[in-house]
């Protein structure tokens, strides 16, 4: 069933881990598949997680039920330059 929800949601790099219905609302628990990100300042790949906050986003309704996407807002960061005086957070 998870494959079908991944296909219907069609978000690249995201997988549906859970699907629950509570009081007429549908909640899809999402998982980010990528382990890291490429820095837009220096084009280096980093996996150092700076911040990870849960978020809840309202999506289009399905079968007259409101749908919410539960995920994590991930921010990555690393030190820029040889001096280590600048920090990039993205």
N, CA, C and O atoms as CSV, one atom per row, in Angstrom:
chain,resi,resn,atom,element,x,y,z
A,1,UNK,N,N,0.821,-1.184,0.000
A,1,UNK,CA,C,0.000,0.000,0.000
A,1,UNK,C,C,0.870,1.254,0.000
A,1,UNK,O,O,0.500,2.256,-0.611
A,2,UNK,N,N,2.011,1.214,0.670
A,2,UNK,CA,C,2.855,2.393,0.760
A,2,UNK,C,C,3.323,2.845,-0.626
A,2,UNK,O,O,3.428,4.045,-0.881
A,3,UNK,N,N,3.608,1.883,-1.532
A,3,UNK,CA,C,4.031,2.226,-2.883
A,3,UNK,C,C,2.968,3.065,-3.575
A,3,UNK,O,O,3.294,4.038,-4.254
A,4,UNK,N,N,1.701,2.700,-3.410
A,4,UNK,CA,C,0.611,3.431,-4.056
A,4,UNK,C,C,0.514,4.852,-3.508
A,4,UNK,O,O,0.279,5.790,-4.269
A,5,UNK,N,N,0.691,5.022,-2.207
A,5,UNK,CA,C,0.647,6.364,-1.631
A,5,UNK,C,C,1.838,7.190,-2.094
A,5,UNK,O,O,1.687,8.383,-2.357
A,6,UNK,N,N,3.017,6.587,-2.201
A,6,UNK,CA,C,4.186,7.285,-2.735
A,6,UNK,C,C,3.913,7.751,-4.164
A,6,UNK,O,O,4.241,8.878,-4.534
A,7,UNK,N,N,3.319,6.883,-4.945
A,7,UNK,CA,C,3.022,7.186,-6.349
A,7,UNK,C,C,1.990,8.311,-6.461
A,7,UNK,O,O,2.150,9.215,-7.281
A,8,UNK,N,N,0.941,8.262,-5.649
A,8,UNK,CA,C,-0.093,9.291,-5.699
A,8,UNK,C,C,0.406,10.638,-5.197
A,8,UNK,O,O,0.035,11.675,-5.745
A,9,UNK,N,N,1.239,10.638,-4.167
A,9,UNK,CA,C,1.756,11.885,-3.615
A,9,UNK,C,C,2.782,12.516,-4.557
A,9,UNK,O,O,2.837,13.739,-4.685
A,10,UNK,N,N,3.582,11.696,-5.208
A,10,UNK,CA,C,4.544,12.121,-6.236
A,10,UNK,C,C,5.491,13.230,-5.770
A,10,UNK,O,O,5.710,14.202,-6.493
A,11,UNK,N,N,6.047,13.091,-4.574
A,11,UNK,CA,C,7.067,14.026,-4.087
A,11,UNK,C,C,8.423,13.342,-4.221
A,11,UNK,O,O,8.649,12.309,-3.590
A,12,UNK,N,N,9.330,13.891,-5.027
A,12,UNK,CA,C,10.634,13.238,-5.200
A,12,UNK,C,C,11.430,13.228,-3.902
A,12,UNK,O,O,11.492,14.231,-3.191
A,13,UNK,N,N,12.040,12.081,-3.601
A,13,UNK,CA,C,12.865,11.951,-2.417
A,13,UNK,C,C,12.088,11.807,-1.118
A,13,UNK,O,O,12.655,11.943,-0.034
A,14,UNK,N,N,10.777,11.529,-1.224
A,14,UNK,CA,C,9.918,11.413,-0.043
A,14,UNK,C,C,9.149,10.100,-0.119
A,14,UNK,O,O,8.673,9.712,-1.186
A,15,UNK,N,N,9.030,9.420,1.016
A,15,UNK,CA,C,8.282,8.172,1.100
A,15,UNK,C,C,7.220,8.286,2.186
A,15,UNK,O,O,7.455,8.900,3.227
A,16,UNK,N,N,6.044,7.690,1.942
A,16,UNK,CA,C,4.976,7.679,2.938
A,16,UNK,C,C,5.229,6.514,3.890
A,16,UNK,O,O,5.232,5.358,3.469
A,17,UNK,N,N,5.441,6.813,5.170
A,17,UNK,CA,C,5.719,5.783,6.169
A,17,UNK,C,C,4.447,5.316,6.874
A,17,UNK,O,O,4.284,4.126,7.144
A,18,UNK,N,N,3.550,6.250,7.169
A,18,UNK,CA,C,2.313,5.895,7.872
A,18,UNK,C,C,1.126,6.617,7.252
A,18,UNK,O,O,1.265,7.682,6.651
A,19,UNK,N,N,-0.029,6.017,7.414
A,19,UNK,CA,C,-1.282,6.623,6.979
A,19,UNK,C,C,-2.322,6.304,8.047
A,19,UNK,O,O,-2.681,5.145,8.254
A,20,UNK,N,N,-2.806,7.357,8.729
A,20,UNK,CA,C,-3.788,7.153,9.783
A,20,UNK,C,C,-4.967,8.102,9.582
A,20,UNK,O,O,-4.839,9.177,8.996
A,21,UNK,N,N,-6.111,7.668,10.087
A,21,UNK,CA,C,-7.306,8.507,10.033
A,21,UNK,C,C,-7.786,8.750,11.463
A,21,UNK,O,O,-8.041,7.810,12.215
A,22,UNK,N,N,-7.905,10.038,11.826
A,22,UNK,CA,C,-8.307,10.433,13.171
A,22,UNK,C,C,-9.394,11.490,13.050
A,22,UNK,O,O,-9.180,12.543,12.450
A,23,UNK,N,N,-10.540,11.211,13.610
A,23,UNK,CA,C,-11.664,12.142,13.636
A,23,UNK,C,C,-11.964,12.752,12.271
A,23,UNK,O,O,-12.152,13.963,12.159
A,24,UNK,N,N,-12.009,11.922,11.236
A,24,UNK,CA,C,-12.353,12.385,9.896
A,24,UNK,C,C,-11.227,13.083,9.159
A,24,UNK,O,O,-11.458,13.654,8.094
A,25,UNK,N,N,-10.012,13.053,9.697
A,25,UNK,CA,C,-8.854,13.657,9.054
A,25,UNK,C,C,-7.845,12.567,8.737
A,25,UNK,O,O,-7.675,11.622,9.507
A,26,UNK,N,N,-7.176,12.704,7.595
A,26,UNK,CA,C,-6.162,11.734,7.182
A,26,UNK,C,C,-4.783,12.350,7.401
A,26,UNK,O,O,-4.518,13.474,6.975
A,27,UNK,N,N,-3.907,11.598,8.073
A,27,UNK,CA,C,-2.545,12.043,8.339
A,27,UNK,C,C,-1.570,11.104,7.643
A,27,UNK,O,O,-1.596,9.894,7.870
A,28,UNK,N,N,-0.713,11.658,6.800
A,28,UNK,CA,C,0.321,10.880,6.130
A,28,UNK,C,C,1.665,11.233,6.762
A,28,UNK,O,O,2.100,12.383,6.707
A,29,UNK,N,N,2.313,10.245,7.359
A,29,UNK,CA,C,3.645,10.436,7.935
A,29,UNK,C,C,4.697,10.240,6.861
A,29,UNK,O,O,4.807,9.154,6.291
A,30,UNK,N,N,5.469,11.272,6.580
A,30,UNK,CA,C,6.441,11.234,5.493
A,30,UNK,C,C,7.855,11.054,6.021
A,30,UNK,O,O,8.182,11.466,7.135
A,31,UNK,N,N,8.681,10.432,5.197
A,31,UNK,CA,C,10.082,10.226,5.516
A,31,UNK,C,C,10.919,10.759,4.360
A,31,UNK,O,O,10.643,10.458,3.198
A,32,UNK,N,N,11.942,11.551,4.677
A,32,UNK,CA,C,12.849,12.081,3.668
A,32,UNK,C,C,13.891,11.006,3.372
A,32,UNK,O,O,14.528,10.490,4.290
A,33,UNK,N,N,14.067,10.668,2.105
A,33,UNK,CA,C,14.961,9.574,1.730
A,33,UNK,C,C,16.419,9.987,1.632
A,33,UNK,O,O,17.297,9.139,1.795
A,34,UNK,N,N,16.715,11.255,1.372
A,34,UNK,CA,C,18.108,11.678,1.201
A,34,UNK,C,C,18.807,11.786,2.558
A,34,UNK,O,O,18.205,12.172,3.560
A,35,UNK,N,N,20.062,11.443,2.561
A,35,UNK,CA,C,20.870,11.470,3.786
A,35,UNK,C,C,21.521,12.830,4.004
A,35,UNK,O,O,21.938,13.146,5.118
A,36,UNK,N,N,21.612,13.632,2.956
A,36,UNK,CA,C,22.276,14.917,3.066
A,36,UNK,C,C,21.817,15.844,1.955
A,36,UNK,O,O,20.796,15.615,1.307
A,37,UNK,N,N,22.607,16.908,1.750
A,37,UNK,CA,C,22.243,17.916,0.770
A,37,UNK,C,C,23.526,18.569,0.247
A,37,UNK,O,O,24.572,18.516,0.895
A,38,UNK,N,N,23.426,19.185,-0.938
A,38,UNK,CA,C,24.548,19.909,-1.513
A,38,UNK,C,C,24.419,21.380,-1.135
A,38,UNK,O,O,23.374,21.993,-1.353
A,39,UNK,N,N,25.471,21.940,-0.574
A,39,UNK,CA,C,25.494,23.348,-0.149
A,39,UNK,C,C,25.416,24.241,-1.385
A,39,UNK,O,O,26.169,24.051,-2.340
A,40,UNK,N,N,24.512,25.208,-1.367
A,40,UNK,CA,C,24.381,26.116,-2.511
A,40,UNK,C,C,25.452,27.208,-2.502
A,40,UNK,O,O,25.556,27.972,-3.462
A,41,UNK,N,N,26.256,27.295,-1.426
A,41,UNK,CA,C,27.353,28.266,-1.365
A,41,UNK,C,C,28.634,27.699,-1.988
A,41,UNK,O,O,29.295,28.370,-2.781
A,42,UNK,N,N,28.979,26.457,-1.622
A,42,UNK,CA,C,30.276,25.900,-2.042
A,42,UNK,C,C,30.155,24.612,-2.857
A,42,UNK,O,O,31.170,24.078,-3.306
A,43,UNK,N,N,28.938,24.102,-3.059
A,43,UNK,CA,C,28.669,22.883,-3.832
A,43,UNK,C,C,29.261,21.616,-3.219
A,43,UNK,O,O,29.445,20.623,-3.922
A,44,UNK,N,N,29.560,21.635,-1.930
A,44,UNK,CA,C,30.014,20.437,-1.224
A,44,UNK,C,C,28.816,19.718,-0.614
A,44,UNK,O,O,27.847,20.351,-0.195
A,45,UNK,N,N,28.892,18.406,-0.571
A,45,UNK,CA,C,27.831,17.597,0.023
A,45,UNK,C,C,28.045,17.515,1.535
A,45,UNK,O,O,29.165,17.303,1.998
A,46,UNK,N,N,26.958,17.685,2.303
A,46,UNK,CA,C,27.059,17.566,3.759
A,46,UNK,C,C,25.901,16.736,4.290
A,46,UNK,O,O,24.796,16.762,3.749
A,47,UNK,N,N,26.176,16.003,5.354
A,47,UNK,CA,C,25.153,15.238,6.046
A,47,UNK,C,C,24.992,15.727,7.480
A,47,UNK,O,O,24.275,15.118,8.274
A,48,UNK,N,N,25.666,16.840,7.808
A,48,UNK,CA,C,25.618,17.374,9.168
A,48,UNK,C,C,24.300,18.113,9.375
A,48,UNK,O,O,24.065,19.165,8.782
A,49,UNK,N,N,23.447,17.549,10.221
A,49,UNK,CA,C,22.132,18.115,10.488
A,49,UNK,C,C,22.259,19.216,11.536
A,49,UNK,O,O,22.786,18.993,12.626
A,50,UNK,N,N,21.770,20.401,11.193
A,50,UNK,CA,C,21.827,21.544,12.105
A,50,UNK,C,C,20.566,21.620,12.961
A,50,UNK,O,O,20.640,21.902,14.157
A,51,UNK,N,N,19.409,21.369,12.346
A,51,UNK,CA,C,18.136,21.479,13.059
A,51,UNK,C,C,17.115,20.553,12.400
A,51,UNK,O,O,17.125,20.377,11.181
A,52,UNK,N,N,16.239,19.966,13.205
A,52,UNK,CA,C,15.234,19.030,12.717
A,52,UNK,C,C,13.946,19.279,13.498
A,52,UNK,O,O,13.834,18.879,14.656
A,53,UNK,N,N,12.961,19.948,12.856
A,53,UNK,CA,C,11.710,20.299,13.532
A,53,UNK,C,C,10.528,19.612,12.857
A,53,UNK,O,O,10.470,19.555,11.629
A,54,UNK,N,N,9.587,19.090,13.638
A,54,UNK,CA,C,8.391,18.492,13.029
A,54,UNK,C,C,7.491,19.576,12.446
A,54,UNK,O,O,7.348,20.653,13.027
A,55,UNK,N,N,6.883,19.287,11.293
A,55,UNK,CA,C,5.943,20.212,10.670
A,55,UNK,C,C,4.696,19.450,10.235
A,55,UNK,O,O,4.743,18.248,9.974
A,56,UNK,N,N,3.592,20.166,10.162
A,56,UNK,CA,C,2.314,19.606,9.725
A,56,UNK,C,C,1.763,20.533,8.641
A,56,UNK,O,O,1.528,21.715,8.891
A,57,UNK,N,N,1.559,19.996,7.442
A,57,UNK,CA,C,1.133,20.794,6.297
A,57,UNK,C,C,-0.210,20.293,5.802
A,57,UNK,O,O,-0.381,19.091,5.600
A,58,UNK,N,N,-1.157,21.178,5.605
A,58,UNK,CA,C,-2.470,20.822,5.066
A,58,UNK,C,C,-2.337,20.633,3.569
A,58,UNK,O,O,-1.761,21.475,2.881
A,59,UNK,N,N,-2.866,19.536,3.062
A,59,UNK,CA,C,-2.810,19.213,1.640
A,59,UNK,C,C,-4.229,19.170,1.085
A,59,UNK,O,O,-5.182,19.473,1.803
A,60,UNK,N,N,-4.376,18.806,-0.158
A,60,UNK,CA,C,-5.694,18.697,-0.773
A,60,UNK,C,C,-6.517,17.606,-0.110
A,60,UNK,O,O,-5.975,16.593,0.331
A,61,UNK,N,N,-7.813,17.811,-0.040
A,61,UNK,CA,C,-8.706,16.821,0.577
A,61,UNK,C,C,-8.876,15.606,-0.323
A,61,UNK,O,O,-8.804,15.705,-1.548
A,62,UNK,N,N,-9.103,14.456,0.310
A,62,UNK,CA,C,-9.358,13.206,-0.399
A,62,UNK,C,C,-10.615,12.597,0.190
A,62,UNK,O,O,-10.729,12.474,1.409
A,63,UNK,N,N,-11.557,12.216,-0.651
A,63,UNK,CA,C,-12.815,11.618,-0.202
A,63,UNK,C,C,-13.509,12.492,0.841
A,63,UNK,O,O,-14.052,11.986,1.823
A,64,UNK,N,N,-13.487,13.795,0.624
A,64,UNK,CA,C,-14.123,14.786,1.504
A,64,UNK,C,C,-13.494,14.824,2.902
A,64,UNK,O,O,-14.115,15.317,3.844
A,65,UNK,N,N,-12.275,14.310,3.042
A,65,UNK,CA,C,-11.556,14.361,4.316
A,65,UNK,C,C,-10.327,15.247,4.153
A,65,UNK,O,O,-9.603,15.120,3.166
A,66,UNK,N,N,-10.083,16.142,5.106
A,66,UNK,CA,C,-8.854,16.933,5.030
A,66,UNK,C,C,-7.626,16.036,5.199
A,66,UNK,O,O,-7.650,15.082,5.976
A,67,UNK,N,N,-6.564,16.346,4.473
A,67,UNK,CA,C,-5.333,15.562,4.504
A,67,UNK,C,C,-4.209,16.435,5.044
A,67,UNK,O,O,-4.050,17.585,4.635
A,68,UNK,N,N,-3.429,15.875,5.970
A,68,UNK,CA,C,-2.282,16.569,6.554
A,68,UNK,C,C,-1.028,15.745,6.320
A,68,UNK,O,O,-1.043,14.524,6.477
A,69,UNK,N,N,0.054,16.409,5.945
A,69,UNK,CA,C,1.338,15.753,5.745
A,69,UNK,C,C,2.221,16.039,6.953
A,69,UNK,O,O,2.502,17.195,7.267
A,70,UNK,N,N,2.657,14.975,7.629
A,70,UNK,CA,C,3.540,15.116,8.798
A,70,UNK,C,C,4.964,14.774,8.365
A,70,UNK,O,O,5.231,13.679,7.869
A,71,UNK,N,N,5.861,15.717,8.559
A,71,UNK,CA,C,7.245,15.512,8.165
A,71,UNK,C,C,8.157,16.276,9.119
A,71,UNK,O,O,7.719,16.757,10.163
A,72,UNK,N,N,9.421,16.379,8.748
A,72,UNK,CA,C,10.397,17.148,9.526
A,72,UNK,C,C,11.043,18.179,8.620
A,72,UNK,O,O,11.433,17.874,7.493
A,73,UNK,N,N,11.152,19.391,9.115
A,73,UNK,CA,C,11.858,20.457,8.428
A,73,UNK,C,C,13.317,20.323,8.816
A,73,UNK,O,O,13.691,20.621,9.951
A,74,UNK,N,N,14.143,19.877,7.884
A,74,UNK,CA,C,15.545,19.627,8.189
A,74,UNK,C,C,16.407,20.761,7.645
A,74,UNK,O,O,16.283,21.151,6.484
A,75,UNK,N,N,17.272,21.277,8.493
A,75,UNK,CA,C,18.250,22.268,8.071
A,75,UNK,C,C,19.636,21.663,8.276
A,75,UNK,O,O,19.948,21.106,9.328
A,76,UNK,N,N,20.447,21.790,7.240
A,76,UNK,CA,C,21.810,21.278,7.297
A,76,UNK,C,C,22.768,22.452,7.429
A,76,UNK,O,O,22.421,23.584,7.092
A,77,UNK,N,N,23.964,22.185,7.916
A,77,UNK,CA,C,24.950,23.241,8.057
A,77,UNK,C,C,26.357,22.696,8.057
A,77,UNK,O,O,26.592,21.532,8.380
A,78,UNK,N,N,27.296,23.558,7.689
A,78,UNK,CA,C,28.705,23.196,7.761
A,78,UNK,C,C,29.536,24.466,7.760
A,78,UNK,O,O,29.018,25.555,7.513
A,79,UNK,N,N,30.814,24.326,8.033
A,79,UNK,CA,C,31.746,25.453,8.102
A,79,UNK,C,C,32.239,25.766,6.690
A,79,UNK,O,O,32.644,24.871,5.948
A,80,UNK,N,N,32.198,27.057,6.330
A,80,UNK,CA,C,32.698,27.503,5.030
A,80,UNK,C,C,34.123,28.029,5.171
A,80,UNK,O,O,34.468,28.636,6.185
A,81,UNK,N,N,34.934,27.800,4.171
A,81,UNK,CA,C,36.282,28.370,4.139
A,81,UNK,C,C,37.259,27.654,5.042
A,81,UNK,O,O,36.874,26.854,5.894
A,82,UNK,N,N,38.529,27.953,4.845
A,82,UNK,CA,C,39.594,27.319,5.623
A,82,UNK,C,C,39.708,27.904,7.029
A,82,UNK,O,O,40.139,27.219,7.956
A,83,UNK,N,N,39.325,29.161,7.182
A,83,UNK,CA,C,39.457,29.809,8.497
A,83,UNK,C,C,38.400,29.315,9.480
A,83,UNK,O,O,38.595,29.396,10.693
A,84,UNK,N,N,37.279,28.801,8.964
A,84,UNK,CA,C,36.223,28.302,9.820
A,84,UNK,C,C,35.413,29.405,10.469
A,84,UNK,O,O,34.714,29.173,11.455
A,85,UNK,N,N,35.507,30.611,9.915
A,85,UNK,CA,C,34.811,31.754,10.519
A,85,UNK,C,C,33.379,31.897,10.033
A,85,UNK,O,O,32.584,32.588,10.670
A,86,UNK,N,N,33.029,31.259,8.915
A,86,UNK,CA,C,31.676,31.365,8.386
A,86,UNK,C,C,30.962,30.021,8.491
A,86,UNK,O,O,31.562,28.961,8.320
A,87,UNK,N,N,29.672,30.096,8.775
A,87,UNK,CA,C,28.863,28.881,8.874
A,87,UNK,C,C,27.688,29.011,7.918
A,87,UNK,O,O,26.995,30.028,7.918
A,88,UNK,N,N,27.461,27.990,7.107
A,88,UNK,CA,C,26.349,27.972,6.170
A,88,UNK,C,C,25.242,27.097,6.745
A,88,UNK,O,O,25.482,25.947,7.113
A,89,UNK,N,N,24.046,27.634,6.822
A,89,UNK,CA,C,22.874,26.869,7.258
A,89,UNK,C,C,21.856,26.955,6.155
A,89,UNK,O,O,21.514,28.050,5.710
A,90,UNK,N,N,21.353,25.792,5.693
A,90,UNK,CA,C,20.395,25.761,4.595
A,90,UNK,C,C,19.462,24.587,4.742
A,90,UNK,O,O,18.579,24.391,3.907
